[in-house]
Structure formats: structure tokens, C-alpha cells
Amino acid sequence: MKKALWVTAAVVALICVLLLPSFAYGADKCGSFDRIMIAMRLTKTLYPELSGRELSVAFSVGYPSAGPRSFPTDASSLKITFDKIDWRLPGKEDEKPNAIPPQRPNLELPIYLNFNFIDENSAGYDVVCRPVIFMKSTESSQMREAENVINAHPEWSDAQMLKTARQYGLRYGPEKKAAILQLVLSKRLDRFYGPLRIKNVRFEIYGNAQKCKGCTFADLRWYVDAEEVGTHRMLLIIVEGFGGKITDLREYRSAR
């Protein structure tokens, strides 16, 4: 019981510290606590709808490792899980849970967010102060349903796939390039990665995947390549076309 209360208090304190100024971009060194704070600030930037809700929050080792929801980590690789609160005490899971505060709608849980701060392109696999990889590993129900239907029809044309995707709620199709650019710029990712220069924007219906019976090829995402100005790094920004949410951020080396 004491341990559970301590963990809850620690999570609350951690979230409160989000009010402190961000220092991700330009910092030379940061420790485990700092990386957690950077991850939480990025989460608040990309998923502001999590604010103001009562949620279960768990920290564990993240991508590329996979472990329990709650597990010790130095936060060089971090997974944050947001889920519904279970008010039952440890060891009393069979009892009826206490009343759960009412929640605002339109939030699909659980949400798994992975952050990796290890720069594999550096000589010593340096741990840096920006997420080299960010990845949301859960899809929206709309997107899953659309993908399942489209994957079952590899014979469809691009127009048929888009028509089906729109029936399932696709809002940001290939004609929405300007809206996607505005959405990406509004997230102020420069606070985490420094000044960014957009180099390429494209919508993929099925990407480079092979269209075949039994294959998984539907994509329905936007891919934005941005240069991290003054460096040899590029940032790939992936936006799903249904809710217009940034689901992935991946650094890679530029060709120059």
C-alpha cells in the first residue's frame, strides 16, 4: 500500500514539473530525470488531449526493448503507458473497483509512447537530449478498421482505397498537403530538435509494400522530411491521416 502511494505521488510530482521551461534543444548533457521530462513535454505537445484527465501512468524500458508496463529504466530508452485507472489495491484485483471519476470522451486507451535517446550514428552511441526515435505503438480504431478492409482487397485501385478510407474517417488525404504542413509547423518541434526546414511532404496509400492477398500494405499516412538546420541530421515526421496525429519521429543522417 505504501509503495503504491509512493509511486502515485512520484508520478504526480513528475507531471507537475512540466511547468518548468523546456531545455531539450541546445542542452549538452542531461540525465535520466531530464530525459523523462523531455519525453513528457513532447507528449504534451503532440497529445494535448491527455491533459486534465485522471489516468494511470506507467514508465518502463522502451523501444527497441519490450518489457513490463512498469519497470526500472535509466530513460535512455523509455516507454510511457497511459491507461484507465484501476482503483483496486494490489493483491485485491478480484474486488469490485472503487468509483472511477468520469472521463471526457474521444480518447482511446491504452496509449503506448516510446522514446529512444540513443544516437546510434554517433561514435560512442551517445545518449542525447532529444528523442532520436519517438513512436506511438497503438493505432486509432478508425485506422485499424480501414486498413483491415483495404488489406483484404489488393486488387483495388488507389481511388477505391481512398474512397474506403474516407468512409472510415480519413480526414487528411493526398489533397490536404497544406493542412498537414500547417499542422506539423504548429507543433513547434524546433523546441526539441532546433530549427527545421521542410524538404519533402508525401502521402502514401500503400507505400512500397507489396499488394497481395494476405499482405499488410495499407498505409494512409503522411511522411514529412525536415532538415535539422546546421547539422547533418534529418527528421522524418509521420502523421496518420485520420486524426492528423504525429505518430512517429525518426532522425536519420542526410545524404550530403
N, C-alpha and C positions, 0 to 999 in steps of 0.2 A: 504493500500500500504506500509506504514512504517513498519507495523507488518510483512508483507510478506518478506520485505527486511531484517528485523532483524533476522527472522528465517533462511533465506538463509545464511546470514553471520555467524550465530551461527553454522550451520552445517558445513560450510567450515572451520571455526576455529577448530571445533572438529576433523575433519578428519586430519587437519594439525598436530595436537598434536600427531598423531600416530607415528610421528618420534621420540618421546621420548622413552627411554628404557622401556621395559616391566618389571613390578614388581609383576605380578599376583602371581607367586609361591613364597611362603615364607612370604608374607605380612600378618601381624597380623590383621590389620584394613584397611578398605577402605571405602570411601564414595560413594555417588551416581555418581559423576563425574568419579571416579576411575573405578567403575563397567562398566560404559559406555565405557571407554577407553579399558578395558579388553575385552569387547564384540566386539569392533571394531577391536582389534588386532587379536582376534580369527577368526573373519570374514575374515580378510585379509589373515590369514594363510590358511583357508580352501577354500576360494573362491578368489584367487588372480586375477581372470579374471574381478573382479569388479573394479580393479584399472585402472586409466587412462580414465574412462568413465564419461560422463555427465549423472547423474542420479537424480531422485527425491528420497530423503531420509527422512523417517518419523520415529519418535520414539513414542512408546506408551507402555501401560501395556502389559506384555506378559503372557506366559503360567503360571498357568492354567486359568488365566482370559482372556477374549476376549473383546476388546473394539475398538473404532475407530482407524483409522490408526495413527492419531496424537492426543496424549492425555498426560496430565501431569503424570509423573511417578517418583518414587524415585530410579528406576533402580534395585530394588531387584528382580523384575520380569520385563523383558524388551522384547519388540518386535521391530525389525528394519525391515522396509519395503523398498525395493529397487524397483523402477519402472521407467517407461519412464517419461521424463519431460513434463509437460504441462505448456507452457509458457504464458497461458492466466491468466490475473489478477483475483483475487477473485471478484465475482459479475459480471464477464463478460465471463462466461463459454460458452455462446451461440456464441461468436465471433469466427472467424477463428483464430486458434493459430498461433503465430509467427513461423518463420522457426526454426526447431529443428536441432541442429548440427548432422551431420552424425555419426552413431554408428558403431562400429565393430560388425560383425555378431556373431552368436553362443552364444547368451545369452538370455535365456528365462525369460521374466519378466511377472508379478512381482515375486519377491523373498521375502518370509516371513521367518525371522530368529528369533527364540525365545530363550531367555536366562533366566534361573532361578538361582539365587544365594542363595536361602534359603535352608539351610541344615536341612531337616525335621528329620534327625536321631539324631540331637543334642538335648540336654535337653531343650534349650530355642528357638528352631527354629532359630538358629543363621543365620545372613546374612554374608556370607563368600566372599572371594576374588577370587573365581573360579566359573565357571558355573557348578553347580551341575547337571543341565539339559541344554543341547543345542539341538535344534530341528529345522530342516528346514521343514516347513509345506507345501511345494509345490514340486510335483514330476516332473521329466522331461516328455516331451510328449512321448518319446520312451517307457519309463517305463509304463506310463498310458495305452498306446495302447497295449503293450504286456500283461499287467495284465488283461485288458478287454477281450482279446481273450482267454487267458488261463482260466479265471474265468468262461467262458461260456462252458468249456469242462472239467468238473470234472472227466470224465471217462478216460482222457488221462493218459498215463504212464509218469514217470519222464522224460524219454528220449524224448517223444513227446513235453512235456512242454519246455524242454531246447532247442530243435530244433526250436520251435516257437519263444522263447525269443531271440535266436541268429539271427533269421530272422529280428527281430525288433531292433537289435543293441546291444545285450548283449555282452560285451567285457570281463567281469570278471566272468566267470562261475566257477564251482567247481574245475576245473583243474588249476586255477590261484592263488592258495594259496600263493605261494612265491611272486607273484607280489603284492598281497594285503598287505602282511606283509611289503614289501618294501615301498609301498605307505603310509601305516599308520606311519611307522617309519620316513619317510621323512617329515612329518608334524610337528615333534618336539613338540608333545603335552606335553612333560615334562616341557616346559616353563610355562605351565598353571597349571599342576597337579603334578609336581615333577617327580622323576624317576619312570618309568613304566616298569613292567615285564610282557610280554605276557604270558598268561596262556592257552588260548584256542582260536581256529580260526575255524569257520564253515560257510558253505554256505547253505542257506535254500531256497529250491524251493517253498515250501508252509508252512514250519514251522509246528506248532502244530494246525493250523487251520483245520477245518473240510472241506473236499472236498465234495461239494454238489451243486446241481443246484440252482442258485440264491445266492450262498455264495460268499464272497470275501476271497479267500485263497491264491492267488499267492503272493509270497514274493520277491524272486530274489535278496536277499541282503546277504552280509557277516556280521557276528557277531564276534567281536573280544573282548575277555575279558582280561583286563590288570589289574594287581595288582598295586596299588599306593604304592610303596615300603616304608616300615617303618610306614604304617598306617593299619587300619582295613578296608580300602576302596578299592573297585574295580571300574573300569571304563569300561562300555560297549560302544564299538565303533561300529557304524553301517555304513556300506559302501554299497551304491547301486551299482548293478553290471553293469550298462550301461555306465555311465561316470566315474565311480570309484570315486565318491564324498562322503565324510563323511557327512552324513545327520543327525546323532544323536550321542550325547554323554550323557551318563546317569551314575551317580555314584550310587553304592549300597554297602551295608555292606558285607564284606566277611564272610564266614561261620566259620572261625577259631576264 
